[in-house]
Amino acid sequence: MNGTPDVVVVGAACRDLVDDDARGWRLGGGASYSALALARLGLRVGAIVVADELAAGSSEVAMIRDAGVDVLIQPGSRGPIFINTETPTGRIQQTPQVSDPVDPAALPDAWRSARAWMIAPVAAEIPDVWADVPPPDAHVALGWQGLLRVLVAGETVHHRHPFTSPVVWRANLIGVGVDDIDDATSAADLAKLLRPGTEMLLTDGVHGGNAHCVGEDGSIASTRHWHSIPIRAYVDPVGAGDSFLAGVFAAQVQPSLVGSWTGPDGDLRLGAACGSLILEGPGLFGVPHTDDALARMSAGDNPD
């Protein structure tokens, strides 16, 4: 890519161990899903990621590059490895290999003036120094759940209670799922950890979710609700939250994407469409193209 991308994506390319792939694993990670989704929605994307040798040489990374993403793999780095087990009470993860941090020093100079940034950690691989990398007027999105995982090689992944940090405070748009927080933590509790003006997308699967805007006093100043969109076939839940956040973010960065949508909250609707479609394919192969996402926006809602 020549010049400055529309969006810079930062995070790790992880490998999820699976039984239905001849390699024994499938590429994942918030950065992988976000970069591909944003590119397929028409944005110029640069992605800086940590990844081990197998992930870096994968067909999925080649697919992301073929979509137009300028993928920069941090030299000598390792991304995390996950074993995901879906249970009625949520996903249980184990990690045979933890992630290296993403180093801002590896960022190309031409990318530093990008107007939009997607911070998409999957394994707490984004150090606080990244808060000072985007320009002050840049629109920054964060997948918060990726900062809430505690990884120790060979052990079950544990979750941290939500906390603020320089990276959290820098974000203008934050996505997190209800399954990433405990039942005692309310949206109002989360809002107190964010800077005024931040919009928090609290997703709740088939029930849709709520977009809460934080007021000057740290309370919730306003709320927008979105409905989920029915799917045709349930294949793989991994990446749904990342794809939803990418869809919302894309519409906010490039509003013309949803210019033909006549209903309210086109950004949330595009996110819901992307989150619906990703469930219908295995891993990154379910990430939708623009035409499919725009068509899915017009489908009926799931009842809450």
N, C-alpha and C positions, 0 to 999 in steps of 0.2 A: 504494500500500500504506500502510495506517495502522499506526503502531507499528513494532516491531522485527522484522525477518525472522528466520526460523530460521537461515538461512545467508546470508552475504554473499560474493558471487563477485567477484573482482578480476582484470582482465586486459585484453586487446585483442581487438576484433573485426576479424579480418583478412579480406582478400579473396584467394582462391585463383583464379588465372587458369586457365580450363578451356575446352575446345572444345565441350562438350556442353550449354552453357547459352547462351541467346540474348544474355544480357548480356556474355558472355565471361568471367565470373567467378562464383564461388560463395562465400558467406560461410563463414568458419571461425574458428578460434582456440579455445584451451582454455577461455576464459571463456564463449564462445557455447555450446559443447557441454556444459560443466559446468552452466551455469545452466539450460538446457533439460532436461537429464537429471534434475537434482535436483528441478525443478518437476514434471516428469511422474511422479516417484516420490513426490510428495505433500508436499514441503517448501515452506514459504514462503521465497521467494528474492528478494533484492535484488542487483542486479548493477551495478557501476560499471565502465565500460569506456571505452577510447579507441577512436575509430572515425572514419574519414573520412566525408564527406557521403554518398557512395554507399552505404557500408555501413550508416550510421545510418538511411537511408531504405529499406532493403531489405525484401523480403517475409519474409526469415528473422528479422530483428529483430521484425517484426510478429508472426510466429509465436511467438517467444519470449515476447513480451508477452501474447499470447493464452493462453499456458500458465500465466499468472499471475505471471510474473517482473516485478518493478519494475525496468526497465532505465533506468539513468542514464548518458547519453552525456556524457563530459567535453566541455564547450563548446570549440569550435575545435580539437579534437584530430585526429590522424591515427593510424590503425592501419596495420599493415604490409600489404604486398602480396607474395604468394608465387607463384612458378612451380614446381610440384611435378612431378618426373619420377621415376617408380618404376622401379627397376632391379633385377636379380637380387641385387645386393650392398647394396641399401637405397635410400632416398629421397634424391634430389639436389634441393636447393632453390636458387632464385635470388630476389632481392628487388629489384624496381624502386623500392619505397618502404619506408623504415624506420618504426618506431613511435615515437610520443611516449611519455614515461613517464606512468603513472597517478599523479595527484596526490591524496594523502590529504586535502587541504584541501577537495576537492569532495565528500567523504563526508557524507551527512546525519547530523546528531547522533543521531537515533533509531536509526540502524543500528550505532552504535559499541558498543552493549552486546550485540550478537548472540552467541549461544552457540557458533556454528560459522562457520568462514571457509574458503573455497576460494580459495587463491592460485593462479591458473591462467595464468601467463605463456606467451606463444608466441614472444616476441622480446625477452626480457630487459627488458621494459617495467616491471618492478616494482622500484623503488629500495629500498635497505636500510631506509629509514624506515618501511616497511610492517611491519617486525618488531614495532614498538611500538604498532601500531594495535589489534589484537585484544585484548580483556581477558585478563588473565593466566590465567584458568581456561577460556578458550575452546578448543575443539577445532579445530586448524588443519591443513588438508591443503595440500600443495604439489605441483604438477606440475613436477618438477625439470628435466625436459628443456628447458622453456621458458627457463630461465636459462643454458643451455649453448650457446645459439646466438649467433654473432657476425654482425651484419648491417651491411653497407655497401651503400648504394644502388647498384644496377646490377651487383652482384657476386654470386658464388655464396656461399651461407651456409656458414660454417665453424663447427665445434663446438669448444667449450672443454673441457678436461679438467675433470671434476667438482671442485668447490671448495666450501668452507663459506663461509657469510656469515650476517649476522644473520637474514635471512629463512629460510635453510635451517635454522639452529639453532632457530628458533622453531617449526618445523613438528612436529606430533605424528605425522602420516602423510605419507609422501613416495612419489610414484610416479615411476619412471624405467624406460626400456626398455633391453634389452641392446644394441639398435642405436644407443643414444645414448652409449654408452661404448666404449672400445677393448677389444680382447681381453685386454690385459695388466692391466686393472683388474678386480679381484675384488669380490665382495660384501663381503668383509672389509675391503677398502680403502675402500669407500664408507661402511661403518659407522663408520669412524674420523672421518668428517667430520660426523657427526650427534650430537645430544645424547642422553644416556641415556634410554631409554624410548621413543624414536621407533620407529615401525614403517615399514620400507622395503619397498615393493612393487616387486620387480624382475621386469618382465614379459618374456616370451619368446615372443610370438605363439602359434602353434599348440601349442607345448610348455607352455603355461600360465605358471607362474612361481612365485616363492617370496616369502613375506612374512617378512622378517627383523626381529626385535626387537633393538634395540641395548641391550647391557648397561651397567652402571655404568662398566666399564673401557674402553668403546668397542669391545668385541668383539661378535660375534653371540651373543646369549644364547639365542635360540630361533628356530625356523623353522617356518612353515606352508606347505605346498605347495598349489597349486590346479591343476586341469586346465582346459584350454580346452574350449569346447562347440562341436560341429560346427555349421556354418552350412548354410543351404539354397541360397544363391546368393551368389557373391562379386561385389559391386558397387563398393565404395569403401572403402579402408583408412583414410582420413583420419578422425581423431577416435576411433579405437578405444581408444587409451591413456587419453584424457581421459574417455571414457564408462566404462571399467573403473574408474578411480579414483573417479569420481562415484558409481558403484554401491556400491563398498566404503564410501565415506565416508557415503553416505546411510544404509546399514544400521548404521553405528556411531553416527551422530547420532540415528537413530530406529530402535532395534532391533526395534520391533513390525513393521516392514516385512517381516522374514524370520521372524516368529513361527510361521508354519505350516511352515517348512522343518525336516524331521526329521533331515537329515544334519548333518555337522560344518561349522563355519566358514561360517555363512550369509552373512556379509559378503563373503567372497571369492567365494562362489557367485553372489551377486547381481551383483557386479562382472563375473564371467565371463559371465553372461547378457547384461548390457548391452553388454559388449565384443563378444559374438557377434552380437547383433542389429544393431549399428551398421554392421557390414560389409555388410548386406543392402540398404542404401538409399543414395542419393546424398547425401553431406554430412549436414547437420542433419536432413534428412528421414528418416534412418535411426534417429534417437534414439528409443528405445522408450518406450512407456507402461508403467505399473506392471503391468497384467494380463499383457502380453506378456512382460515381464521375469520375472515370477514363474512363468509357464508354461515359459519356456525354462530355468529353474533345474532343472527335472525331466528335462531331456533327457539323453541319454548323453554321456559324456566323449569327447574326442579322446584317442587313445593318445599318450603322451609320446614 
